[in-house]
Amino acid sequence: MVDTHAVFTVLAIYLAGVVIPGPNFVAVVHKAVASTRASALALVAGIVVVNIFWASCAIAGIGIVFAAFPWVALVVKILGAGYLIWFGSRLIINAGNTSAVLNNKAVADNFRQSFVQGVITNIGNPKSMAFYAAIFSTAAPAHVSSGTFISMLAVVGIVATLWYGSVAIMLSLPAISTAYRRAKKVIDRFCGSVIVLMGIRQIVR
């Protein structure tokens, strides 16, 4: 039996939280304007997969592991911050570079790389785990039925897909992509700087 009250509570809290800009949002925005729509959606897929993973961990109570072994959370935090700083720095350094049209193999490689990028960007942020733990500690009953469990994960997957997918599709429109190419250096440096700052903030907080 599905606990509809718990599911709708998750929906309400998650809708409010997912739209707050963070590393995932910035990564989607930059991928959408700088690459192909397929690559942007591949990155979204990576983010959604990890969102569902974090939600599953929160429901299963794996957040207790982070509380019992703080060093695990610290390692994840440092590795994630390091990736964000590396990725943002790479955008800043390569801001002036222009890319040639991709061949079929390059497109396939870029699709895979974009998916992995989405996974790493999201899984390297332990605050995602804390966010989901907060949601499900508030909404989930003490003993979650399989139907409620699946419904909660479906809410996370659908909302994340619709939100990040809409951002990717809208910002990959030809007019926006053309505007990006005209201001590539400025946009890349801005996005790179924001991502680097997010990485540094993750370390110091």
Kinemage of the C-alpha trace (Angstrom):
@kinemage 1
@onewidth
@group {chain A} dominant
@subgroup {mainchain}
@vectorlist {calphas} color= white
{ca met a 1} P 0.000 0.000 0.000
{ca val a 2} L 1.250 3.468 -0.906
{ca asp a 3} L 1.411 6.168 1.767
{ca thr a 4} L 0.152 9.031 -0.411
{ca his a 5} L 0.666 11.640 2.309
{ca ala a 6} L 4.365 10.730 2.554
{ca val a 7} L 4.743 10.737 -1.240
{ca phe a 8} L 3.130 14.175 -1.621
{ca thr a 9} L 5.241 15.527 1.226
{ca val a 10} L 8.361 14.375 -0.633
{ca leu a 11} L 7.016 15.989 -3.812
{ca ala a 12} L 6.402 19.345 -2.118
{ca ile a 13} L 9.789 19.476 -0.375
{ca tyr a 14} L 11.713 18.222 -3.404
{ca leu a 15} L 10.057 20.710 -5.770
{ca ala a 16} L 11.165 23.529 -3.496
{ca gly a 17} L 14.726 22.210 -3.210
{ca val a 18} L 15.515 21.065 -6.748
{ca val a 19} L 15.078 24.501 -8.350
{ca ile a 20} L 17.716 26.109 -6.103
{ca pro a 21} L 20.807 26.629 -8.327
{ca gly a 22} L 23.807 24.497 -7.438
{ca pro a 23} L 26.620 22.610 -9.224
{ca asn a 24} L 24.102 20.426 -11.079
{ca phe a 25} L 22.205 23.431 -12.434
{ca val a 26} L 25.338 25.274 -13.530
{ca ala a 27} L 26.685 22.129 -15.231
{ca val a 28} L 23.410 21.624 -17.129
{ca val a 29} L 23.265 25.275 -18.193
{ca his a 30} L 26.800 25.255 -19.535
{ca lys a 31} L 26.448 21.883 -21.286
{ca ala a 32} L 23.189 22.985 -22.926
{ca val a 33} L 24.603 26.191 -24.417
{ca ala a 34} L 28.095 24.891 -25.164
{ca ser a 35} L 27.422 21.409 -26.548
{ca thr a 36} L 24.666 19.432 -28.258
{ca arg a 37} L 21.199 18.851 -26.858
{ca ala a 38} L 21.943 15.113 -26.718
{ca ser a 39} L 25.024 15.746 -24.589
{ca ala a 40} L 23.075 18.046 -22.272
{ca leu a 41} L 20.370 15.412 -21.834
{ca ala a 42} L 23.046 12.762 -21.227
{ca leu a 43} L 24.426 14.927 -18.426
{ca val a 44} L 20.883 15.287 -17.051
{ca ala a 45} L 20.529 11.494 -17.129
{ca gly a 46} L 23.689 11.145 -15.039
{ca ile a 47} L 22.379 13.665 -12.518
{ca val a 48} L 18.981 11.937 -12.300
{ca val a 49} L 20.543 8.496 -11.767
{ca val a 50} L 22.556 9.821 -8.823
{ca asn a 51} L 19.517 11.664 -7.426
{ca ile a 52} L 17.663 8.354 -7.338
{ca phe a 53} L 20.726 6.706 -5.760
{ca trp a 54} L 20.920 9.370 -3.012
{ca ala a 55} L 17.178 9.084 -2.392
{ca ser a 56} L 17.483 5.289 -2.080
{ca cys a 57} L 20.367 5.718 0.370
{ca ala a 58} L 18.362 8.187 2.442
{ca ile a 59} L 15.334 5.881 2.638
{ca ala a 60} L 17.586 2.928 3.516
{ca gly a 61} L 19.213 4.967 6.271
{ca ile a 62} L 22.720 5.012 4.832
{ca gly a 63} L 23.022 8.564 6.114
{ca ile a 64} L 23.677 6.876 9.454
{ca val a 65} L 26.976 5.650 7.988
{ca phe a 66} L 28.094 9.235 7.393
{ca ala a 67} L 27.130 10.109 10.962
{ca ala a 68} L 28.976 7.100 12.410
{ca phe a 69} L 32.034 7.508 10.183
{ca pro a 70} L 32.513 11.243 9.525
{ca trp a 71} L 35.747 10.586 7.658
{ca val a 72} L 33.750 8.888 4.872
{ca ala a 73} L 31.717 12.049 4.362
{ca leu a 74} L 34.912 14.116 4.544
{ca val a 75} L 36.605 12.036 1.816
{ca val a 76} L 33.548 12.336 -0.443
{ca lys a 77} L 33.400 16.064 0.269
{ca ile a 78} L 37.070 16.662 -0.603
{ca leu a 79} L 36.962 14.521 -3.754
{ca gly a 80} L 33.773 16.230 -4.920
{ca ala a 81} L 35.163 19.693 -4.221
{ca gly a 82} L 38.379 18.802 -6.034
{ca tyr a 83} L 36.410 17.728 -9.085
{ca leu a 84} L 34.357 20.947 -9.102
{ca ile a 85} L 37.506 23.074 -8.827
{ca trp a 86} L 39.206 21.072 -11.614
{ca phe a 87} L 36.153 21.243 -13.871
{ca gly a 88} L 35.612 24.973 -13.297
{ca ser a 89} L 39.303 25.744 -13.816
{ca arg a 90} L 39.223 23.807 -17.067
{ca leu a 91} L 36.328 25.943 -18.304
{ca ile a 92} L 38.193 29.137 -17.424
{ca ile a 93} L 41.454 28.023 -19.073
{ca asn a 94} L 39.753 26.800 -22.261
{ca ala a 95} L 37.300 29.717 -22.468
{ca gly a 96} L 38.848 31.134 -25.628
{ca asn a 97} L 39.078 27.847 -27.500
{ca thr a 98} L 36.666 27.025 -30.308
{ca ser a 99} L 35.692 23.471 -31.241
{ca ala a 100} L 35.280 21.984 -34.664
{ca val a 101} L 32.128 20.154 -35.689
{ca leu a 102} L 32.066 16.724 -34.029
{ca asn a 103} L 32.153 13.555 -36.075
{ca asn a 104} L 29.941 10.580 -35.166
{ca lys a 105} L 32.554 8.933 -32.929
{ca ala a 106} L 33.233 12.206 -31.128
{ca val a 107} L 29.500 12.698 -30.574
{ca ala a 108} L 29.215 9.211 -29.057
{ca asp a 109} L 32.258 9.824 -26.859
{ca asn a 110} L 30.861 13.197 -25.804
{ca phe a 111} L 27.537 11.548 -24.912
{ca arg a 112} L 29.262 9.045 -22.625
{ca gln a 113} L 31.524 11.691 -21.125
{ca ser a 114} L 28.546 13.951 -20.474
{ca phe a 115} L 26.709 11.175 -18.627
{ca val a 116} L 29.777 10.478 -16.480
{ca gln a 117} L 30.191 14.206 -15.858
{ca gly a 118} L 26.618 14.378 -14.572
{ca val a 119} L 27.243 11.423 -12.271
{ca ile a 120} L 30.493 12.823 -10.853
{ca thr a 121} L 29.133 16.349 -10.410
{ca asn a 122} L 26.221 15.043 -8.353
{ca ile a 123} L 27.786 12.165 -6.438
{ca gly a 124} L 30.724 14.324 -5.361
{ca asn a 125} L 28.430 16.555 -3.327
{ca pro a 126} L 27.699 15.063 0.122
{ca lys a 127} L 25.213 17.866 0.691
{ca ser a 128} L 22.951 15.998 -1.727
{ca met a 129} L 22.923 13.106 0.730
{ca ala a 130} L 22.108 15.501 3.572
{ca phe a 131} L 19.322 17.071 1.486
{ca tyr a 132} L 17.682 13.721 0.771
{ca ala a 133} L 18.162 12.557 4.352
{ca ala a 134} L 16.330 15.691 5.518
{ca ile a 135} L 13.489 15.111 3.042
{ca phe a 136} L 12.910 11.490 3.898
{ca ser a 137} L 13.412 11.842 7.631
{ca thr a 138} L 10.576 14.385 7.484
{ca ala a 139} L 8.300 12.571 5.067
{ca ala a 140} L 8.978 8.841 5.264
{ca pro a 141} L 7.192 6.684 7.813
{ca ala a 142} L 9.257 4.490 10.145
{ca his a 143} L 8.617 1.430 7.982
{ca val a 144} L 8.367 2.246 4.282
{ca ser a 145} L 6.353 -0.171 2.141
{ca ser a 146} L 7.738 -1.201 -1.227
{ca gly a 147} L 4.974 0.743 -2.971
{ca thr a 148} L 5.774 3.917 -1.045
{ca phe a 149} L 9.506 3.400 -1.617
{ca ile a 150} L 9.033 3.075 -5.387
{ca ser a 151} L 6.617 6.031 -5.493
{ca met a 152} L 9.089 8.270 -3.645
{ca leu a 153} L 11.891 7.335 -6.019
{ca ala a 154} L 9.546 7.939 -8.964
{ca val a 155} L 8.814 11.448 -7.643
{ca val a 156} L 12.530 12.212 -7.405
{ca gly a 157} L 13.270 10.789 -10.852
{ca ile a 158} L 10.361 12.474 -12.626
{ca val a 159} L 10.793 15.902 -11.023
{ca ala a 160} L 14.574 15.938 -11.584
{ca thr a 161} L 14.147 14.805 -15.196
{ca leu a 162} L 11.477 17.399 -15.961
{ca trp a 163} L 13.337 20.269 -14.302
{ca tyr a 164} L 16.864 19.656 -15.562
{ca gly a 165} L 15.580 18.301 -18.890
{ca ser a 166} L 13.535 21.474 -19.468
{ca val a 167} L 16.568 23.627 -18.681
{ca ala a 168} L 18.705 21.579 -21.084
{ca ile a 169} L 16.152 21.714 -23.909
{ca met a 170} L 15.367 25.423 -23.545
{ca leu a 171} L 18.986 26.535 -23.373
{ca ser a 172} L 20.036 24.316 -26.294
{ca leu a 173} L 17.693 26.123 -28.694
{ca pro a 174} L 19.572 27.416 -31.781
{ca ala a 175} L 19.067 31.100 -30.928
{ca ile a 176} L 20.516 30.622 -27.445
{ca ser a 177} L 23.384 28.457 -28.707
{ca thr a 178} L 24.227 31.123 -31.303
{ca ala a 179} L 24.244 33.813 -28.623
{ca tyr a 180} L 26.528 31.588 -26.534
{ca arg a 181} L 29.033 31.249 -29.364
{ca arg a 182} L 29.229 35.047 -29.615
{ca ala a 183} L 29.930 35.389 -25.892
{ca lys a 184} L 31.681 32.048 -25.321
{ca lys a 185} L 34.721 33.423 -23.514
{ca val a 186} L 32.693 35.473 -21.031
{ca ile a 187} L 30.112 32.738 -20.366
{ca asp a 188} L 32.712 29.987 -19.939
{ca arg a 189} L 34.727 32.086 -17.527
{ca phe a 190} L 31.619 33.013 -15.565
{ca cys a 191} L 30.354 29.409 -15.319
{ca gly a 192} L 33.853 28.166 -14.529
{ca ser a 193} L 34.274 30.764 -11.782
{ca val a 194} L 30.907 29.863 -10.239
{ca ile a 195} L 31.781 26.149 -10.226
{ca val a 196} L 35.236 26.800 -8.720
{ca leu a 197} L 33.658 28.940 -5.989
{ca met a 198} L 31.158 26.169 -5.265
{ca gly a 199} L 34.054 23.714 -4.914
{ca ile a 200} L 35.939 26.034 -2.563
{ca arg a 201} L 32.752 26.673 -0.547
{ca gln a 202} L 32.235 22.925 -0.226
{ca ile a 203} L 35.715 22.558 1.312
{ca val a 204} L 35.525 25.427 3.772
{ca arg a 205} L 32.007 24.709 5.063
